[in-house]
Each structure stands twice: as structure tokens, then as C-alpha cells.
Amino acid sequence: MRHLNRLFMLVCVAIFLTPSCQAQTSDNLTKTISNAFNTQNIEMLSEFFTDDVELTLPDGNSSRNRNAVKSTLSNFTNQKQISSFEILHQGERGNRMFIIGKLISPSASYRINVFLKNDSGNFRIYQLKIE
């Protein structure tokens, strides 16, 4: 009987701690993505891309290949002289996550939507939309 009580307590503690660990992982991911945009480190950001990631830019151009998206996004941030990134909203539901933010340049600001999905226990960016 004592062993059952201990097992029950262990299971309760594990269930209670699991959501906070998951939220912390999501927070760390959000901070890493924010840092990548703030430092224009597209290489760091691309580590979170799925193989088939979609990028849509304000001029209507889009890319789907991981390497093409990396190159196009790098060119965009350099040409527009993106100086900072600000998170406006974020959320998570099930195996999906999103970040809505603002990329700021000297001449304009751009709204960016980052959509992620859980792939084998890790969130990966599958779509970026810049408006």
C-alpha cells in the first residue's frame, strides 16, 4: 500500500510539472527566434526551418525551399536594414505555435507571422509571412 501511495504521488508531481516545462521550452524558443531577428542571424533562425518552409514577402515573392528561404530572408533583412524585432503576440495550441511580431527598419515596420509545428518533439518553422 505504501508503494502505491508513493507511486501515486510521483505520478501527480510528474503531471503537475510537465506543462511548466513545456511552457519554458516554448519561451526559450520564442527568445531564440526573437534574438535571431534582432541580430539578423538568419543562420540561427534557419536551424528551426522545416525542409519545406514557406516565406511570403510584402512584394508577393515567395519561396518554399529551405535554402532559398534562408537566402531570401537574409537579403530582405539586409536590404531593409532591419534594426529590431518586437513580439506583439504569441500562442500555442496542441502541436502548433505562432508568433506575431514587428520587424523595424529606419524607413518602415513590417508585420511578421511565424508559424511553427511540433516535429518529433521540437517546434519547427513551417511558414513565415511578412507584410
KEBADO-389410 format. One record per atom (N, C-alpha, C, O): residue in three letters; z negated, x, y. Coordinates in steps of 0.05 Angstrom, whole numbers, padded with zeros to 5 digits, always signed. Layout:
BEGIN
ALAZXY ...
END
This chain:
BEGIN
MET+00000+00017-00024 MET+00000+00000+00000 MET+00000+00017+00025 MET+00014+00012+00045 ARG-00016+00039+00024 ARG-00017+00057+00047 ARG+00011+00069+00053 ARG+00018+00073+00076 HIS+00025+00076+00032 HIS+00051+00088+00036 HIS+00071+00068+00048 HIS+00088+00075+00064 LEU+00068+00043+00041 LEU+00085+00022+00053 LEU+00080+00019+00082 LEU+00098+00016+00098 ASN+00054+00020+00090 ASN+00047+00018+00119 ASN+00059+00042+00134 ASN+00069+00038+00156 ARG+00056+00065+00123 ARG+00067+00089+00136 ARG+00098+00087+00139 ARG+00109+00094+00159 LEU+00111+00079+00117 LEU+00140+00076+00118 LEU+00148+00055+00138 LEU+00167+00059+00153 PHE+00134+00033+00140 PHE+00140+00012+00159 PHE+00137+00023+00188 PHE+00154+00017+00205 MET+00116+00037+00193 MET+00111+00049+00220 MET+00133+00069+00227 MET+00143+00069+00249 LEU+00141+00085+00208 LEU+00163+00105+00212 LEU+00189+00091+00219 LEU+00203+00099+00237 VAL+00195+00070+00204 VAL+00220+00055+00209 VAL+00219+00042+00237 VAL+00239+00042+00252 CYS+00196+00030+00245 CYS+00193+00018+00271 CYS+00197+00038+00293 CYS+00210+00033+00313 VAL+00185+00062+00290 VAL+00188+00083+00311 VAL+00217+00092+00313 VAL+00227+00095+00335 ALA+00230+00095+00290 ALA+00258+00103+00290 ALA+00276+00083+00304 ALA+00293+00090+00320 ILE+00271+00057+00298 ILE+00287+00036+00311 ILE+00282+00035+00341 ILE+00300+00032+00357 PHE+00257+00039+00349 PHE+00249+00038+00377 PHE+00262+00061+00392 PHE+00270+00057+00415 LEU+00263+00085+00381 LEU+00273+00108+00395 LEU+00303+00111+00395 LEU+00314+00125+00412 THR+00317+00098+00377 THR+00346+00100+00375 THR+00361+00092+00400 THR+00378+00107+00409 PRO+00355+00069+00413 PRO+00370+00061+00437 PRO+00366+00081+00460 PRO+00385+00086+00475 SER+00343+00093+00463 SER+00338+00111+00485 SER+00354+00137+00480 SER+00363+00149+00500 CYS+00356+00146+00456 CYS+00372+00170+00450 CYS+00401+00165+00456 CYS+00415+00182+00466 GLN+00411+00141+00449 GLN+00439+00134+00454 GLN+00444+00133+00484 GLN+00465+00142+00493 ALA+00426+00121+00499 ALA+00430+00119+00528 ALA+00430+00146+00541 ALA+00445+00152+00559 GLN+00412+00164+00531 GLN+00411+00191+00542 GLN+00438+00205+00537 GLN+00448+00219+00554 THR+00450+00202+00513 THR+00475+00214+00507 THR+00497+00203+00526 THR+00513+00219+00535 SER+00497+00177+00531 SER+00516+00165+00549 SER+00512+00176+00578 SER+00531+00182+00592 ASP+00487+00179+00586 ASP+00481+00190+00612 ASP+00491+00219+00614 ASP+00502+00227+00635 ASN+00486+00235+00593 ASN+00496+00262+00594 ASN+00526+00264+00595 ASN+00537+00280+00609 LEU+00539+00246+00581 LEU+00568+00245+00581 LEU+00578+00238+00609 LEU+00597+00250+00619 THR+00566+00218+00621 THR+00573+00210+00648 THR+00569+00233+00668 THR+00586+00237+00685 LYS+00547+00247+00666 LYS+00543+00270+00684 LYS+00563+00292+00679 LYS+00573+00304+00699 THR+00571+00297+00654 THR+00591+00317+00648 THR+00618+00309+00660 THR+00632+00326+00672 ILE+00626+00284+00657 ILE+00651+00275+00668 ILE+00651+00276+00698 ILE+00670+00285+00711 SER+00629+00268+00710 SER+00626+00269+00739 SER+00628+00298+00749 SER+00642+00304+00769 ASN+00615+00316+00735 ASN+00615+00344+00742 ASN+00644+00356+00740 ASN+00652+00371+00757 ALA+00658+00348+00719 ALA+00686+00357+00715 ALA+00703+00349+00739 ALA+00719+00364+00749 PHE+00701+00324+00747 PHE+00716+00314+00771 PHE+00708+00328+00796 PHE+00725+00336+00812 ASN+00682+00331+00800 ASN+00671+00344+00825 ASN+00680+00373+00827 ASN+00684+00383+00850 THR+00683+00387+00805 THR+00691+00415+00806 THR+00721+00418+00800 THR+00731+00441+00797 GLN+00735+00396+00797 GLN+00764+00396+00790 GLN+00768+00412+00764 GLN+00789+00426+00761 ASN+00750+00410+00745 ASN+00752+00424+00720 ASN+00765+00405+00699 ASN+00751+00393+00683 ILE+00791+00403+00701 ILE+00806+00384+00683 ILE+00805+00394+00655 ILE+00806+00378+00636 GLU+00802+00420+00651 GLU+00800+00432+00624 GLU+00775+00420+00611 GLU+00776+00413+00587 MET+00752+00420+00625 MET+00727+00409+00614 MET+00731+00379+00608 MET+00722+00369+00587 LEU+00743+00365+00627 LEU+00748+00336+00623 LEU+00765+00331+00599 LEU+00761+00312+00584 SER+00786+00348+00595 SER+00805+00343+00573 SER+00792+00346+00545 SER+00803+00336+00526 GLU+00769+00359+00544 GLU+00755+00361+00518 GLU+00747+00333+00508 GLU+00742+00330+00484 PHE+00745+00313+00526 PHE+00738+00286+00519 PHE+00761+00268+00514 PHE+00758+00244+00508 PHE+00786+00278+00518 PHE+00810+00261+00514 PHE+00815+00256+00484 PHE+00810+00273+00467 THR+00824+00231+00479 THR+00835+00226+00452 THR+00862+00239+00451 THR+00873+00248+00472 ASP+00874+00241+00427 ASP+00901+00253+00425 ASP+00922+00237+00440 ASP+00941+00248+00451 ASP+00918+00211+00441 ASP+00937+00193+00454 ASP+00923+00179+00478 ASP+00915+00156+00476 VAL+00919+00195+00499 VAL+00905+00185+00523 VAL+00926+00175+00543 VAL+00947+00187+00546 GLU+00919+00154+00557 GLU+00938+00142+00577 GLU+00928+00148+00605 GLU+00904+00143+00611 LEU+00945+00158+00622 LEU+00939+00163+00650 LEU+00959+00148+00667 LEU+00983+00150+00663 THR+00948+00132+00686 THR+00965+00118+00706 THR+00957+00127+00734 THR+00934+00126+00741 LEU+00977+00136+00749 LEU+00972+00145+00777 LEU+00981+00124+00797 LEU+00995+00105+00790 PRO+00972+00128+00822 PRO+00979+00108+00843 PRO+01009+00104+00847 PRO+01018+00082+00854 ASP+01025+00125+00842 ASP+01054+00122+00847 ASP+01068+00109+00823 ASP+01092+00106+00823 GLY+01053+00101+00803 GLY+01064+00087+00780 GLY+01070+00105+00757 GLY+01076+00096+00735 ASN+01069+00131+00761 ASN+01074+00150+00739 ASN+01052+00148+00718 ASN+01029+00144+00725 SER+01060+00151+00693 SER+01040+00150+00672 SER+01047+00170+00650 SER+01071+00178+00647 SER+01027+00179+00636 SER+01031+00198+00614 SER+01014+00188+00591 SER+00994+00174+00594 ARG+01022+00196+00566 ARG+01006+00188+00543 ARG+00999+00211+00526 ARG+00980+00209+00510 ASN+01012+00233+00528 ASN+01006+00257+00512 ASN+00983+00272+00524 ASN+00982+00276+00548 ARG+00965+00281+00507 ARG+00941+00295+00516 ARG+00947+00319+00535 ARG+00935+00321+00557 ASN+00965+00336+00528 ASN+00972+00359+00545 ASN+00986+00351+00570 ASN+00981+00362+00592 ALA+01003+00330+00569 ALA+01017+00321+00593 ALA+00997+00308+00612 ALA+00999+00312+00636 VAL+00977+00293+00602 VAL+00957+00281+00619 VAL+00940+00303+00632 VAL+00934+00301+00656 LYS+00933+00323+00617 LYS+00918+00346+00628 LYS+00933+00359+00651 LYS+00921+00364+00673 SER+00958+00364+00647 SER+00975+00377+00668 SER+00979+00359+00692 SER+00976+00368+00715 THR+00985+00334+00687 THR+00990+00314+00709 THR+00965+00310+00725 THR+00966+00309+00750 LEU+00942+00307+00712 LEU+00917+00303+00726 LEU+00909+00327+00743 LEU+00899+00325+00765 SER+00913+00351+00732 SER+00908+00375+00746 SER+00925+00378+00771 SER+00915+00384+00793 ASN+00950+00372+00768 ASN+00969+00372+00791 ASN+00960+00352+00813 ASN+00960+00358+00836 PHE+00952+00328+00804 PHE+00943+00307+00822 PHE+00919+00316+00838 PHE+00918+00313+00863 THR+00899+00326+00825 THR+00874+00334+00839 THR+00879+00357+00857 THR+00867+00359+00879 ASN+00897+00375+00850 ASN+00904+00398+00867 ASN+00920+00389+00892 ASN+00914+00397+00914 GLN+00940+00373+00887 GLN+00958+00364+00909 GLN+00942+00346+00929 GLN+00946+00349+00953 LYS+00925+00329+00919 LYS+00910+00311+00936 LYS+00885+00324+00947 LYS+00871+00312+00964 GLN+00879+00348+00938 GLN+00856+00363+00947 GLN+00830+00347+00943 GLN+00814+00343+00962 ILE+00827+00337+00919 ILE+00803+00321+00913 ILE+00778+00339+00917 ILE+00776+00360+00906 SER+00760+00329+00934 SER+00736+00344+00940 SER+00711+00335+00927 SER+00692+00350+00923 SER+00711+00309+00919 SER+00687+00299+00905 SER+00693+00274+00889 SER+00714+00261+00892 PHE+00674+00268+00872 PHE+00675+00244+00855 PHE+00649+00229+00857 PHE+00628+00241+00856 GLU+00650+00203+00860 GLU+00626+00187+00862 GLU+00628+00164+00842 GLU+00648+00150+00841 ILE+00607+00161+00826 ILE+00607+00139+00807 ILE+00598+00113+00821 ILE+00577+00113+00835 LEU+00614+00092+00818 LEU+00608+00066+00831 LEU+00594+00048+00811 LEU+00577+00032+00818 HIS+00603+00049+00786 HIS+00592+00031+00765 HIS+00598+00043+00738 HIS+00618+00057+00735 GLN+00581+00037+00719 GLN+00586+00045+00691 GLN+00574+00025+00672 GLN+00555+00011+00680 GLY+00584+00025+00648 GLY+00573+00006+00629 GLY+00581+00014+00601 GLY+00599+00030+00596 GLU+00568+00001+00582 GLU+00573+00007+00554 GLU+00569-00019+00538 GLU+00549-00033+00542 ARG+00587-00024+00520 ARG+00584-00048+00502 ARG+00596-00040+00475 ARG+00619-00034+00473 GLY+00579-00041+00455 GLY+00588-00034+00429 GLY+00598-00005+00427 GLY+00584+00014+00434 ASN+00623-00003+00418 ASN+00635+00024+00416 ASN+00653+00031+00439 ASN+00669+00049+00437 ARG+00650+00017+00461 ARG+00666+00022+00486 ARG+00648+00028+00509 ARG+00625+00019+00510 MET+00658+00044+00528 MET+00643+00052+00552 MET+00664+00054+00574 MET+00687+00060+00570 PHE+00655+00049+00599 PHE+00672+00052+00622 PHE+00657+00064+00645 PHE+00633+00061+00648 ILE+00672+00078+00662 ILE+00662+00089+00687 ILE+00681+00082+00709 ILE+00705+00087+00706 ILE+00672+00070+00730 ILE+00688+00064+00753 ILE+00678+00083+00775 ILE+00654+00083+00781 GLY+00696+00098+00787 GLY+00688+00117+00808 GLY+00708+00119+00830 GLY+00728+00104+00831 LYS+00701+00137+00848 LYS+00718+00142+00871 LYS+00723+00172+00873 LYS+00705+00188+00875 LEU+00749+00180+00874 LEU+00757+00207+00879 LEU+00763+00209+00909 LEU+00778+00193+00920 ILE+00750+00229+00922 ILE+00752+00231+00951 ILE+00768+00256+00958 ILE+00762+00278+00949 SER+00788+00252+00976 SER+00803+00275+00987 SER+00801+00274+01017 SER+00792+00254+01028 PRO+00810+00294+01031 PRO+00809+00294+01061 PRO+00826+00271+01073 PRO+00819+00261+01094 SER+00847+00262+01059 SER+00864+00242+01071 SER+00861+00214+01060 SER+00870+00194+01072 ALA+00848+00211+01037 ALA+00845+00185+01024 ALA+00824+00185+01002 ALA+00814+00206+00995 SER+00817+00162+00993 SER+00800+00160+00970 SER+00814+00143+00949 SER+00830+00125+00956 TYR+00810+00149+00924 TYR+00823+00135+00902 TYR+00803+00124+00882 TYR+00784+00138+00875 ARG+00807+00099+00874 ARG+00790+00087+00854 ARG+00800+00097+00827 ARG+00824+00097+00822 ILE+00781+00104+00810 ILE+00789+00113+00783 ILE+00773+00097+00763 ILE+00748+00094+00765 ASN+00786+00088+00742 ASN+00774+00075+00720 ASN+00777+00093+00695 ASN+00799+00101+00689 VAL+00755+00099+00683 VAL+00755+00116+00659 VAL+00745+00099+00636 VAL+00723+00089+00637 PHE+00761+00097+00615 PHE+00754+00080+00592 PHE+00751+00099+00568 PHE+00768+00115+00562 LEU+00728+00095+00554 LEU+00722+00112+00531 LEU+00717+00094+00507 LEU+00708+00071+00509 LYS+00722+00106+00483 LYS+00715+00092+00458 LYS+00701+00111+00440 LYS+00705+00136+00441 ASN+00684+00100+00423 ASN+00669+00117+00404 ASN+00687+00124+00381 ASN+00698+00107+00367 ASP+00690+00150+00377 ASP+00707+00161+00356 ASP+00690+00179+00339 ASP+00685+00202+00347 SER+00683+00170+00316 SER+00667+00186+00297 SER+00640+00196+00309 SER+00632+00218+00305 GLY+00627+00178+00325 GLY+00601+00184+00336 GLY+00602+00197+00364 GLY+00581+00202+00376 ASN+00626+00202+00374 ASN+00629+00214+00401 ASN+00647+00197+00418 ASN+00668+00187+00409 PHE+00639+00193+00443 PHE+00657+00178+00461 PHE+00680+00196+00471 PHE+00675+00219+00478 ARG+00704+00184+00470 ARG+00728+00198+00478 ARG+00743+00181+00499 ARG+00744+00157+00497 ILE+00755+00195+00518 ILE+00770+00181+00539 ILE+00798+00173+00528 ILE+00813+00191+00519 TYR+00803+00148+00528 TYR+00829+00139+00519 TYR+00847+00128+00541 TYR+00871+00124+00537 GLN+00835+00123+00565 GLN+00851+00114+00587 GLN+00839+00122+00614 GLN+00814+00119+00618 LEU+00856+00131+00632 LEU+00848+00138+00660 LEU+00867+00123+00678 LEU+00892+00125+00675 LYS+00857+00108+00697 LYS+00874+00093+00716 LYS+00865+00100+00744 LYS+00842+00094+00751 ILE+00883+00112+00760 ILE+00876+00119+00787 ILE+00892+00102+00806 ILE+00917+00100+00803 GLU+00878+00089+00824 GLU+00892+00070+00843 GLU+00888+00080+00871 GLU+00897+00067+00890 
END
